[in-house]
Amino acid sequence: MIYFETKGGIKRDRILAYKVIKFCIKKLLPRHRNLYISCTLTNTLKDGMYGWCMDSYEKKTYEIGIHNRLSRDGVLLVSDGVYDFITTVCHEMVHVMQYATKKYVQSDASFQMWKCKDSKYRNYARTDYDKQPWETQAYAMEYSLAEEFIETCL
């Protein structure tokens, strides 16, 4: 059973995050049947980021955090803030896909393993943020996912 929830923030943002997560599950994880995703809208900018994603200790359980004021620049129009909100949720859902498919494995900051084309895991913990393979994949996919969501669901 796939179960996901959104909490925190304002109702409009929770509903939008719920729709984006549902869309991303359908696009990125169509064959997965057992997932639990918890999305919290909170002040993530105090930690210097728009969003984050973590693999929980429980099997197939993932946590996402999105900045709670990210969408406030736009008012239900797909302009600045709402678009940033949608792309950030899409970005974090790519990380959920990476965790769920075991492409990316992380137990702590010094152990960040990526499954390469030769099916071997390599540690990229000391690699610059913008060169980490899981981030390059997430940045490459976030805009196309967001555009497709906007075209089909809004």
DSSP file with accessible surface (Angstrom, degrees, kcal/mol):
  #  RESIDUE AA STRUCTURE BP1 BP2  ACC     N-H-->O    O-->H-N    N-H-->O    O-->H-N    TCO  KAPPA ALPHA  PHI   PSI    X-CA   Y-CA   Z-CA
    1    1 A M              0   0  169      0, 0.0    34,-1.2     0, 0.0     2,-0.6   0.000 360.0 360.0 360.0 134.4    0.0    0.0    0.0
    2    2 A I  E     +a   35   0A  55     32,-0.2     2,-0.4    30,-0.1    34,-0.2  -0.849 360.0 175.4 -95.5 124.3    1.3    3.5   -0.9
    3    3 A Y  E     +a   36   0A 118     32,-2.8    34,-2.2    -2,-0.6     2,-0.3  -0.996   3.7 167.3-131.5 130.6    0.6    6.0    1.9
    4    4 A F  E     -a   37   0A  26     -2,-0.4     2,-0.3    32,-0.2    34,-0.2  -0.996   8.4-172.4-143.3 149.7    1.8    9.6    1.9
    5    5 A E  E     -a   38   0A  51     32,-2.2    34,-2.8    -2,-0.3     2,-0.4  -0.954  11.7-151.1-137.6 154.6    0.9   12.5    4.1
    6    6 A T  E     +a   39   0A  29     -2,-0.3     2,-0.3    32,-0.2    34,-0.2  -0.982  21.2 172.0-124.3 141.6    1.6   16.2    4.2
    7    7 A K  E     +a   40   0A  94     32,-2.3    34,-3.0    -2,-0.4     3,-0.1  -0.970  37.3  29.8-146.9 159.6    1.7   18.3    7.3
    8    8 A G  E    S+a   41   0A  36     -2,-0.3    34,-0.2    32,-0.2     6,-0.1  -0.227  81.6  62.3  84.7-177.6    2.7   21.8    8.4
    9    9 A G  S    S-     0   0   32     32,-0.8     2,-0.2     4,-0.1    -1,-0.2  -0.091  98.9 -40.6  61.2-159.9    2.4   25.0    6.4
   10   10 A I     >  -     0   0   65     58,-0.3     4,-2.2    -3,-0.1     3,-0.4  -0.675  55.7-108.5-102.3 161.3   -0.9   26.3    5.0
   11   11 A K  H  > S+     0   0  141      1,-0.2     4,-2.6    -2,-0.2     5,-0.2   0.878 116.1  55.6 -57.4 -43.5   -3.7   24.2    3.6
   12   12 A R  H  > S+     0   0   66      1,-0.2     4,-2.2     2,-0.2    -1,-0.2   0.910 110.7  45.3 -57.6 -42.7   -3.1   25.4    0.0
   13   13 A D  H  > S+     0   0    1     -3,-0.4     4,-2.8     2,-0.2    -1,-0.2   0.879 110.9  52.9 -70.0 -38.4    0.6   24.3    0.1
   14   14 A R  H  X S+     0   0   78     -4,-2.2     4,-2.4     2,-0.2    -2,-0.2   0.923 111.1  47.4 -62.0 -42.8   -0.3   20.9    1.7
   15   15 A I  H  X S+     0   0   80     -4,-2.6     4,-2.3     2,-0.2    -2,-0.2   0.932 113.8  47.2 -64.7 -44.2   -2.8   20.2   -1.1
   16   16 A L  H  X S+     0   0   18     -4,-2.2     4,-2.5    -5,-0.2     5,-0.2   0.931 112.5  48.9 -64.1 -44.6   -0.3   21.2   -3.8
   17   17 A A  H  X S+     0   0    0     -4,-2.8     4,-2.8     1,-0.2     5,-0.2   0.914 109.9  52.8 -61.0 -41.6    2.5   19.1   -2.2
   18   18 A Y  H  X S+     0   0  102     -4,-2.4     4,-2.4    -5,-0.2    -1,-0.2   0.929 110.7  47.0 -59.3 -44.9    0.1   16.1   -2.0
   19   19 A K  H  X S+     0   0  103     -4,-2.3     4,-2.3     2,-0.2    -1,-0.2   0.905 113.1  48.2 -65.4 -41.9   -0.8   16.4   -5.7
   20   20 A V  H  X S+     0   0    0     -4,-2.5     4,-2.8     2,-0.2    -2,-0.2   0.926 112.2  48.9 -66.1 -42.4    2.8   16.8   -6.8
   21   21 A I  H  X S+     0   0    0     -4,-2.8     4,-2.5     2,-0.2     5,-0.2   0.933 111.4  49.7 -63.0 -44.7    3.9   13.8   -4.6
   22   22 A K  H  X S+     0   0  130     -4,-2.4     4,-1.9    -5,-0.2    -1,-0.2   0.926 112.5  47.9 -59.5 -44.2    1.1   11.7   -6.1
   23   23 A F  H  X S+     0   0   17     -4,-2.3     4,-2.1     1,-0.2    -2,-0.2   0.926 112.1  49.2 -61.9 -46.3    2.1   12.7   -9.6
   24   24 A C  H  X>S+     0   0    0     -4,-2.8     4,-3.5     1,-0.2     5,-0.6   0.867 108.0  53.3 -66.1 -36.5    5.8   11.9   -9.0
   25   25 A I  H  X5S+     0   0   11     -4,-2.5     4,-1.8     1,-0.2    -1,-0.2   0.936 110.2  48.7 -61.8 -43.7    5.0    8.5   -7.5
   26   26 A K  H  <5S+     0   0  158     -4,-1.9    -2,-0.2    -5,-0.2    -1,-0.2   0.893 120.8  36.0 -62.5 -39.7    3.0    7.6  -10.6
   27   27 A K  H  <5S+     0   0   96     -4,-2.1    -2,-0.2    -5,-0.1    -1,-0.2   0.889 128.9  29.2 -82.0 -42.2    5.8    8.8  -12.9
   28   28 A L  H  <5S+     0   0   26     -4,-3.5    -3,-0.2     1,-0.2    -2,-0.2   0.767 130.9  27.5 -94.3 -30.2    8.9    7.7  -11.0
   29   29 A L    ><< +     0   0    2     -4,-1.8     3,-1.0    -5,-0.6    -1,-0.2  -0.378  65.7 149.1-130.9  55.7    7.8    4.7   -9.0
   30   30 A P  T 3  S+     0   0   76      0, 0.0    -1,-0.1     0, 0.0    -2,-0.1   0.786  76.4  44.7 -66.9 -24.1    5.0    3.0  -11.0
   31   31 A R  T 3  S+     0   0  217     -3,-0.1     2,-0.3     2,-0.0    -5,-0.1   0.520  86.6 104.2 -97.9  -6.7    5.8   -0.5   -9.9
   32   32 A H    <   +     0   0   44     -3,-1.0     3,-0.1    -7,-0.2    -3,-0.1  -0.615  38.2 173.5 -78.9 133.9    6.3    0.1   -6.2
   33   33 A R        +     0   0  158     -2,-0.3     2,-0.6     1,-0.2    -1,-0.1   0.555  64.0  58.7-114.9 -16.5    3.5   -1.0   -4.0
   34   34 A N        +     0   0  107    -32,-0.1     2,-0.3     2,-0.0   -32,-0.2  -0.867  67.2 134.2-123.6  98.1    4.8   -0.4   -0.5
   35   35 A L  E     -a    2   0A   5    -34,-1.2   -32,-2.8    -2,-0.6     2,-0.4  -0.996  31.4-167.9-140.7 145.6    5.8    3.2    0.2
   36   36 A Y  E     -ab   3  61A  71     24,-1.9    26,-2.8    -2,-0.3     2,-0.5  -0.973  14.2-179.6-132.5 118.5    5.3    5.6    3.1
   37   37 A I  E     -ab   4  62A   0    -34,-2.2   -32,-2.2    -2,-0.4     2,-0.5  -0.980   8.7-166.8-122.6 125.6    6.2    9.2    2.4
   38   38 A S  E     -ab   5  63A   8     24,-2.4    26,-3.1    -2,-0.5     2,-0.5  -0.956   5.0-166.9-113.4 121.8    5.9   11.9    4.9
   39   39 A C  E     -ab   6  64A   0    -34,-2.8   -32,-2.3    -2,-0.5     2,-0.5  -0.948   2.7-168.7-112.5 121.5    6.2   15.5    3.7
   40   40 A T  E     -ab   7  65A  40     24,-2.8    26,-2.3    -2,-0.5     2,-0.8  -0.941  13.6-149.3-112.9 126.6    6.6   18.3    6.3
   41   41 A L  E     +ab   8  66A   5    -34,-3.0   -32,-0.8    -2,-0.5     2,-0.3  -0.862  45.3 134.6 -93.6 109.6    6.3   22.0    5.3
   42   42 A T  E     - b   0  67A  53     24,-2.1     2,-1.7    -2,-0.8    26,-1.5  -0.865  67.7 -70.4-146.5 176.5    8.6   23.7    7.7
   43   43 A N        +     0   0   68     -2,-0.3     3,-0.4    24,-0.2     4,-0.2  -0.565  55.8 157.6 -79.4  87.6   11.3   26.4    7.8
   44   44 A T    > > +     0   0    1     -2,-1.7     3,-1.4     6,-0.2     5,-1.4   0.641  59.3  78.2 -85.5 -14.9   14.1   24.6    6.0
   45   45 A L  G > 5S+     0   0   78      1,-0.3     3,-1.8     3,-0.2    -1,-0.2   0.767  79.2  69.8 -66.6 -22.4   15.9   27.8    5.0
   46   46 A K  G 3 5S+     0   0  151     -3,-0.4    -1,-0.3     1,-0.3    -2,-0.1   0.796 102.4  46.1 -63.9 -23.5   17.3   28.2    8.5
   47   47 A D  G < 5S-     0   0  103     -3,-1.4    -1,-0.3     2,-0.2    -2,-0.2   0.317 126.7-105.7 -96.0   3.6   19.4   25.1    7.5
   48   48 A G  T < 5S+     0   0   65     -3,-1.8     2,-0.3     1,-0.2    -3,-0.2   0.753  84.6  95.3  83.7  26.0   20.3   26.8    4.2
   49   49 A M      < -     0   0   75     -5,-1.4    -2,-0.2     1,-0.1    -1,-0.2  -0.991  67.3-137.5-147.2 155.2   18.1   24.7    1.8
   50   50 A Y  S    S-     0   0  123     -2,-0.3    17,-2.7     1,-0.2     2,-0.3   0.782  88.4 -11.4 -77.7 -30.8   14.7   24.8    0.1
   51   51 A G  E     -C   66   0A  10     15,-0.2     2,-0.3    -7,-0.1    15,-0.2  -0.984  56.9-159.0-161.4 168.5   14.1   21.1    0.8
   52   52 A W  E     -C   65   0A  62     13,-2.1    13,-2.3    -2,-0.3     2,-0.3  -0.971   5.4-153.6-150.3 162.3   15.6   17.8    2.0
   53   53 A C  E     -C   64   0A  16     -2,-0.3     2,-0.4    11,-0.2    11,-0.2  -0.998  11.0-173.7-141.9 138.9   14.9   14.1    1.8
   54   54 A M  E     -C   63   0A  91      9,-2.7     9,-2.6    -2,-0.3     2,-0.6  -0.990  25.2-131.2-134.8 143.7   15.9   11.3    4.1
   55   55 A D  E     -C   62   0A  57     -2,-0.4     7,-0.2     7,-0.2     4,-0.1  -0.814  36.2-137.3 -86.5 123.9   15.6    7.5    4.0
   56   56 A S        -     0   0   23      5,-2.7     5,-0.2    -2,-0.6     4,-0.1  -0.273  18.4-110.2 -79.8 169.8   14.1    6.5    7.3
   57   57 A Y  S    S+     0   0  239      2,-0.1     2,-0.2     3,-0.1    -1,-0.1   0.775  98.3  82.0 -71.3 -25.3   15.2    3.6    9.4
   58   58 A E  S >  S-     0   0  137      1,-0.1     3,-1.3     3,-0.1    -2,-0.2  -0.575  99.0 -92.6 -80.5 148.1   12.0    1.7    8.6
   59   59 A K  T 3  S-     0   0  181      1,-0.3    -1,-0.1    -2,-0.2     3,-0.1  -0.318 104.0  -0.9 -64.7 133.4   11.8   -0.1    5.3
   60   60 A K  T 3  S+     0   0   49      1,-0.2   -24,-1.9    -4,-0.1     2,-0.5   0.796  98.8 129.7  58.7  33.5   10.3    1.9    2.4
   61   61 A T  E <   +b   36   0A  16     -3,-1.3    -5,-2.7    -5,-0.2     2,-0.3  -0.980  32.5 179.3-120.5 127.8    9.7    4.9    4.6
   62   62 A Y  E     -bC  37  55A   0    -26,-2.8   -24,-2.4    -2,-0.5     2,-0.4  -0.958  15.5-151.7-132.8 146.7   10.9    8.3    3.4
   63   63 A E  E     -bC  38  54A  70     -9,-2.6    -9,-2.7    -2,-0.3     2,-0.4  -0.960  10.0-170.8-121.4 136.3   10.7   11.8    4.8
   64   64 A I  E     -bC  39  53A   0    -26,-3.1   -24,-2.8    -2,-0.4     2,-0.4  -0.973   4.7-163.6-124.3 139.8   10.7   15.1    2.9
   65   65 A G  E     -bC  40  52A   0    -13,-2.3   -13,-2.1    -2,-0.4     2,-0.4  -0.991   8.8-176.6-122.6 131.0   11.0   18.6    4.2
   66   66 A I  E     -bC  41  51A   0    -26,-2.3   -24,-2.1    -2,-0.4   -15,-0.2  -0.976  38.3 -98.9-125.7 141.8   10.0   21.6    2.0
   67   67 A H  E >   -b   42   0A  16    -17,-2.7     3,-1.1    -2,-0.4     4,-0.3  -0.371  30.7-142.0 -62.2 128.8   10.4   25.3    3.0
   68   68 A N  T 3  S+     0   0   41    -26,-1.5   -58,-0.3     1,-0.2     3,-0.2   0.648  95.1  43.9 -73.8 -14.4    6.9   26.4    4.2
   69   69 A R  T >  S+     0   0  145    -27,-0.2     3,-1.1     1,-0.1    -1,-0.2   0.303  80.9 103.9-112.1  12.9    7.0   29.9    2.7
   70   70 A L  G X  S+     0   0   13     -3,-1.1     3,-0.6     1,-0.3    15,-0.2   0.850  81.3  46.8 -64.8 -34.5    8.4   28.9   -0.7
   71   71 A S  G >  S+     0   0    0     -4,-0.3     3,-1.1     1,-0.2    11,-0.3   0.491  82.9  96.1 -88.7  -0.3    5.1   29.3   -2.6
   72   72 A R  G <   +     0   0   66     -3,-1.1    -1,-0.2     1,-0.2    -2,-0.1   0.636  69.4  70.4 -71.6 -12.4    4.1   32.6   -1.2
   73   73 A D  G <  S+     0   0  118     -3,-0.6     2,-0.3    -4,-0.2    -1,-0.2   0.838 101.1  47.4 -72.5 -30.7    5.4   34.7   -4.1
   74   74 A G  S <  S-     0   0    3     -3,-1.1     2,-0.7     5,-0.2     4,-0.1  -0.784  75.0-140.7-109.5 155.1    2.7   33.4   -6.4
   75   75 A V  S    S-     0   0  109     -2,-0.3     3,-0.1     1,-0.0    -3,-0.1  -0.786  74.6 -56.4-117.5  85.1   -1.0   33.2   -5.8
   76   76 A L  S    S+     0   0  127     -2,-0.7     2,-0.3    -5,-0.2    -1,-0.0   0.478 113.6 110.6  57.1   1.4   -2.2   29.9   -7.3
   77   77 A L  S    S-     0   0  124      1,-0.0     2,-2.3     2,-0.0     5,-0.3  -0.756  86.8-108.2 -92.6 151.5   -0.8   31.1  -10.6
   78   78 A V  S    S+     0   0   64     -2,-0.3     2,-0.3     4,-0.1    -1,-0.0  -0.544  75.6 127.7 -81.8  78.0    2.3   29.2  -11.7
   79   79 A S  S >> S-     0   0   44     -2,-2.3     4,-1.9    -8,-0.1     3,-1.1  -0.821  73.5 -50.9-126.7 173.6    4.6   32.1  -11.1
   80   80 A D  H 3> S+     0   0  116     -2,-0.3     4,-2.4     1,-0.3     5,-0.2   0.512 129.2  32.2 -10.1 -75.8    7.8   32.4   -9.1
   81   81 A G  H 3> S+     0   0    0      1,-0.2     4,-2.5     2,-0.2    -1,-0.3   0.902 120.5  47.5 -66.4 -44.5    7.0   30.9   -5.8
   82   82 A V  H <> S+     0   0    6     -3,-1.1     4,-2.6   -11,-0.3    -1,-0.2   0.923 113.7  49.2 -65.3 -41.3    4.5   28.2   -6.8
   83   83 A Y  H  X S+     0   0   47     -4,-1.9     4,-2.7     1,-0.2     5,-0.2   0.925 111.8  48.9 -63.1 -43.7    6.8   27.1   -9.6
   84   84 A D  H  X S+     0   0   59     -4,-2.4     4,-2.3    -5,-0.3    -1,-0.2   0.895 110.7  51.6 -61.4 -39.7    9.8   26.9   -7.1
   85   85 A F  H  X S+     0   0    0     -4,-2.5     4,-2.3   -15,-0.2    -2,-0.2   0.947 111.6  46.2 -61.7 -48.1    7.6   25.0   -4.7
   86   86 A I  H  X S+     0   0    0     -4,-2.6     4,-2.5     1,-0.2    -2,-0.2   0.932 113.8  47.7 -62.9 -45.9    6.6   22.4   -7.4
   87   87 A T  H  X S+     0   0    6     -4,-2.7     4,-2.6     1,-0.2    -1,-0.2   0.878 110.6  52.6 -66.3 -33.9   10.2   22.0   -8.7
   88   88 A T  H  X S+     0   0   12     -4,-2.3     4,-2.4    -5,-0.2    -1,-0.2   0.929 110.0  47.2 -67.0 -43.3   11.5   21.5   -5.1
   89   89 A V  H  X S+     0   0    0     -4,-2.3     4,-2.3     1,-0.2    -2,-0.2   0.932 113.2  49.7 -63.1 -41.9    9.0   18.8   -4.3
   90   90 A C  H  X S+     0   0    0     -4,-2.5     4,-1.8     2,-0.2    -2,-0.2   0.917 109.2  52.4 -61.0 -43.3    9.8   17.1   -7.7
   91   91 A H  H  X S+     0   0    7     -4,-2.6     4,-1.4     1,-0.2     3,-0.3   0.939 111.3  45.6 -58.2 -47.7   13.5   17.4   -6.8
   92   92 A E  H  X S+     0   0   12     -4,-2.4     4,-1.9     1,-0.2    -1,-0.2   0.849 108.4  56.9 -68.4 -31.1   13.0   15.7   -3.5
   93   93 A M  H  X S+     0   0    1     -4,-2.3     4,-2.4     2,-0.2    -1,-0.2   0.832 100.8  57.7 -70.0 -28.5   10.8   13.0   -5.0
   94   94 A V  H  X S+     0   0    0     -4,-1.8     4,-2.4    -3,-0.3    -1,-0.2   0.921 105.8  50.7 -63.8 -38.8   13.7   12.1   -7.4
   95   95 A H  H  X S+     0   0    9     -4,-1.4     4,-2.6     2,-0.2    -2,-0.2   0.904 107.2  53.0 -64.6 -39.0   15.7   11.5   -4.2
   96   96 A V  H  X S+     0   0    0     -4,-1.9     4,-3.0     1,-0.2     5,-0.2   0.938 109.1  49.8 -59.6 -44.1   12.9    9.3   -2.9
   97   97 A M  H  X S+     0   0   26     -4,-2.4     4,-2.2     1,-0.2     6,-0.3   0.918 109.5  51.5 -60.4 -41.7   13.0    7.3   -6.2
   98   98 A Q  H  <>S+     0   0    0     -4,-2.4     5,-2.0     1,-0.2     6,-1.7   0.912 113.8  43.7 -63.2 -42.6   16.8    7.0   -5.8
   99   99 A Y  H ><5S+     0   0    6     -4,-2.6     3,-1.3     3,-0.2    -2,-0.2   0.932 113.6  50.5 -65.9 -46.3   16.4    5.6   -2.3
  100  100 A A  H 3<5S+     0   0    3     -4,-3.0    -2,-0.2     1,-0.3    -1,-0.2   0.832 113.9  43.9 -65.4 -32.7   13.5    3.3   -3.2
  101  101 A T  T 3<5S-     0   0   62     -4,-2.2    -1,-0.3    -5,-0.2    -2,-0.2   0.347 111.4-120.6 -92.6   4.2   15.4    1.8   -6.1
  102  102 A K  T < 5S+     0   0  100     -3,-1.3    -3,-0.2     2,-0.2     3,-0.1   0.735  77.5 126.6  62.5  25.4   18.6    1.5   -4.1
  103  103 A K  S   <S+     0   0   61     -5,-2.0    12,-2.7    -6,-0.3     2,-0.4   0.804  76.2  36.6 -75.5 -30.7   20.5    3.7   -6.6
  104  104 A Y  E    S-D  114   0B  10     -6,-1.7     2,-0.4    10,-0.2    -1,-0.2  -0.991  70.8-176.4-127.3 127.0   21.5    5.9   -3.7
  105  105 A V  E     +D  113   0B  49      8,-2.9     8,-3.2    -2,-0.4     2,-0.4  -0.992   7.0 170.2-127.1 128.4   22.4    4.5   -0.2
  106  106 A Q  E     +D  112   0B  63     -2,-0.4     6,-0.2     6,-0.2   -51,-0.2  -0.977  18.8 163.9-142.2 124.4   23.3    6.8    2.7
  107  107 A S  E    S-     0   0B  82      4,-1.5     2,-0.3     1,-0.4     5,-0.1   0.693  77.9 -17.5-106.5 -30.0   23.7    5.9    6.4
  108  108 A D  E >  S-D  111   0B  80      3,-0.8     3,-1.5     1,-0.0    -1,-0.4  -0.935  81.8 -79.0-159.0-177.0   25.5    9.1    7.4
  109  109 A A  T 3  S+     0   0   77     -2,-0.3     3,-0.2     1,-0.3    -1,-0.0   0.779 126.3  49.1 -65.4 -25.7   27.4   12.0    5.9
  110  110 A S  T 3  S+     0   0   85      1,-0.2     2,-0.4    16,-0.0    -1,-0.3   0.487 107.6  57.9 -92.6  -1.8   30.6   10.0    5.5
  111  111 A F  E <   +D  108   0B  83     -3,-1.5    -4,-1.5    14,-0.1    -3,-0.8  -0.787  59.2 148.7-131.8  86.9   28.9    7.1    3.8
  112  112 A Q  E     -D  106   0B  22     -2,-0.4    12,-2.9    -6,-0.2     2,-0.4  -0.891  24.6-171.3-123.9  99.2   27.1    8.2    0.6
  113  113 A M  E     -DE 105 123B  31     -8,-3.2    -8,-2.9    -2,-0.5     2,-0.4  -0.758   8.9-166.0-101.8 138.6   27.1    5.4   -1.9
  114  114 A W  E     -DE 104 122B  24      8,-2.4     8,-2.0    -2,-0.4     2,-0.7  -0.972  23.1-127.6-121.8 132.5   25.9    5.6   -5.6
  115  115 A K  E     - E   0 121B  72    -12,-2.7     6,-0.2    -2,-0.4     2,-0.0  -0.703  33.2-154.8 -81.9 113.7   25.2    2.6   -7.8
  116  116 A C    >   -     0   0   19      4,-2.7     3,-2.1    -2,-0.7    -1,-0.0  -0.190  32.8 -90.0 -84.3 177.3   27.3    3.2  -10.9
  117  117 A K  T 3  S+     0   0  210      1,-0.3    -1,-0.1     2,-0.1    -2,-0.0   0.778 126.2  58.9 -60.7 -28.0   26.7    1.8  -14.4
  118  118 A D  T 3  S-     0   0   77      2,-0.2    -1,-0.3     1,-0.0     3,-0.1   0.283 118.3-112.6 -85.4  13.0   28.8   -1.2  -13.7
  119  119 A S  S <  S+     0   0   81     -3,-2.1     2,-0.4     1,-0.2    -2,-0.1   0.616  78.7 125.2  66.7  15.9   26.4   -2.1  -10.8
  120  120 A K        -     0   0  133     -6,-0.0    -4,-2.7    -4,-0.0     2,-0.4  -0.822  60.4-124.5-102.9 145.3   29.1   -1.3   -8.2
  121  121 A Y  E     -E  115   0B  88     -2,-0.4     2,-0.4    -6,-0.2    -6,-0.2  -0.722  26.6-170.8 -89.1 137.4   28.5    1.1   -5.4
  122  122 A R  E     -E  114   0B  99     -8,-2.0    -8,-2.4    -2,-0.4     2,-0.5  -0.977  24.1-119.4-128.8 144.4   31.0    4.0   -4.9
  123  123 A N  E     +E  113   0B  80     -2,-0.4   -10,-0.2   -10,-0.2     3,-0.2  -0.701  29.7 172.2 -86.5 121.5   31.3    6.5   -2.1
  124  124 A Y    >   +     0   0   63    -12,-2.9     3,-1.5    -2,-0.5    -1,-0.1   0.001  38.9 120.8-113.8  26.4   30.9   10.1   -3.2
  125  125 A A  T 3  S+     0   0   25      1,-0.3    -1,-0.1   -13,-0.2   -14,-0.1   0.825  77.5  45.9 -63.2 -31.6   30.8   11.6    0.3
  126  126 A R  T 3  S+     0   0  245     -3,-0.2    -1,-0.3   -16,-0.1     2,-0.2   0.343  89.7 109.8 -95.3   8.0   33.8   13.9   -0.4
  127  127 A T  S <  S-     0   0   45     -3,-1.5     5,-0.1     1,-0.1    -3,-0.1  -0.578  81.4 -95.5 -82.9 145.8   32.6   15.0   -3.8
  128  128 A D    >>  -     0   0  107     -2,-0.2     3,-1.7     1,-0.1     4,-0.7  -0.271  36.7-113.8 -57.2 147.1   31.4   18.7   -4.2
  129  129 A Y  G >4 S+     0   0  116      1,-0.3     3,-1.1     2,-0.2     6,-0.2   0.884 114.6  50.0 -52.7 -47.9   27.7   19.1   -3.8
  130  130 A D  G 34 S+     0   0  105      1,-0.2    -1,-0.3     5,-0.1    -2,-0.1   0.602 112.1  49.2 -75.0  -5.2   27.0   20.1   -7.5
  131  131 A K  G <4 S+     0   0  136     -3,-1.7    -1,-0.2     4,-0.0    -2,-0.2   0.431  78.7 116.1-109.5  -1.6   29.0   17.1   -8.7
  132  132 A Q    XX  -     0   0   18     -3,-1.1     4,-2.4    -4,-0.7     3,-0.5  -0.509  68.4-133.0 -68.6 131.9   27.4   14.4   -6.6
  133  133 A P  H 3> S+     0   0   19      0, 0.0     4,-2.1     0, 0.0     5,-0.2   0.845 102.9  53.6 -61.2 -33.7   25.6   12.0   -9.0
  134  134 A W  H 3> S+     0   0    4      1,-0.2     4,-1.8     2,-0.2     5,-0.1   0.867 111.8  46.0 -70.0 -32.0   22.3   11.9   -7.1
  135  135 A E  H <> S+     0   0   19     -3,-0.5     4,-2.9     2,-0.2     5,-0.3   0.893 110.5  51.5 -76.4 -40.0   22.1   15.7   -7.1
  136  136 A T  H  X S+     0   0   67     -4,-2.4     4,-2.0     1,-0.2    -2,-0.2   0.917 112.6  47.4 -63.5 -38.1   23.0   16.0  -10.8
  137  137 A Q  H  X S+     0   0   58     -4,-2.1     4,-1.8    -5,-0.2    -1,-0.2   0.928 112.7  48.6 -66.9 -43.1   20.2   13.5  -11.6
  138  138 A A  H  X S+     0   0    0     -4,-1.8     4,-2.0     1,-0.2    -2,-0.2   0.923 113.1  46.7 -64.6 -43.2   17.7   15.3   -9.4
  139  139 A Y  H  X S+     0   0  101     -4,-2.9     4,-0.6     1,-0.2    -1,-0.2   0.874 111.5  52.7 -66.7 -34.7   18.5   18.7  -10.9
  140  140 A A  H  < S+     0   0   77     -4,-2.0     4,-0.4    -5,-0.3    -1,-0.2   0.843 117.7  36.5 -68.6 -31.2   18.3   17.2  -14.4
  141  141 A M  H  X S+     0   0   52     -4,-1.8     4,-2.2    -5,-0.1     5,-0.2   0.709  97.3  78.6 -94.9 -22.7   14.8   15.7  -13.8
  142  142 A E  H  X S+     0   0   11     -4,-2.0     4,-2.4     1,-0.2     5,-0.2   0.888  94.2  46.7 -61.6 -41.5   13.1   18.3  -11.6
  143  143 A Y  H  X S+     0   0  121     -4,-0.6     4,-2.8     2,-0.2    -1,-0.2   0.911 112.7  48.0 -71.1 -40.5   12.2   20.8  -14.3
  144  144 A S  H  > S+     0   0   73     -4,-0.4     4,-2.3     2,-0.2    -1,-0.2   0.907 114.1  47.9 -67.2 -38.1   10.8   18.2  -16.8
  145  145 A L  H  X S+     0   0    9     -4,-2.2     4,-2.5     2,-0.2    -2,-0.2   0.934 113.1  48.2 -64.0 -44.6    8.7   16.7  -14.0
  146  146 A A  H  X S+     0   0    0     -4,-2.4     4,-2.6    -5,-0.2    -2,-0.2   0.924 112.1  48.7 -63.5 -43.7    7.5   20.1  -12.8
  147  147 A E  H  X S+     0   0   82     -4,-2.8     4,-2.4     1,-0.2    -1,-0.2   0.914 112.4  48.2 -62.6 -43.2    6.5   21.1  -16.4
  148  148 A E  H  X S+     0   0   67     -4,-2.3     4,-2.2     2,-0.2     5,-0.3   0.904 111.5  50.5 -65.6 -38.9    4.7   17.9  -17.0
  149  149 A F  H  X>S+     0   0    0     -4,-2.5     4,-3.1     2,-0.2     5,-0.6   0.938 111.3  48.3 -61.8 -46.2    2.8   18.2  -13.7
  150  150 A I  H  X5S+     0   0   31     -4,-2.6     4,-1.0     1,-0.2    -2,-0.2   0.919 113.5  47.4 -63.0 -41.6    1.8   21.8  -14.5
  151  151 A E  H  <5S+     0   0  148     -4,-2.4    -1,-0.2    -5,-0.2    -2,-0.2   0.876 124.5  29.2 -67.4 -37.7    0.6   20.8  -18.0
  152  152 A T  H  <5S+     0   0   89     -4,-2.2    -2,-0.2    -5,-0.2    -3,-0.2   0.777 129.0  30.5 -96.7 -28.3   -1.4   17.8  -16.8
  153  153 A C  H  <5       0   0   59     -4,-3.1    -3,-0.2    -5,-0.3    -2,-0.1   0.586 360.0 360.0-113.1 -15.1   -2.6   18.5  -13.3
  154  154 A L     <<       0   0  104     -4,-1.0   -76,-0.0    -5,-0.6     0, 0.0  -0.740 360.0 360.0-105.7 360.0   -3.0   22.3  -13.0
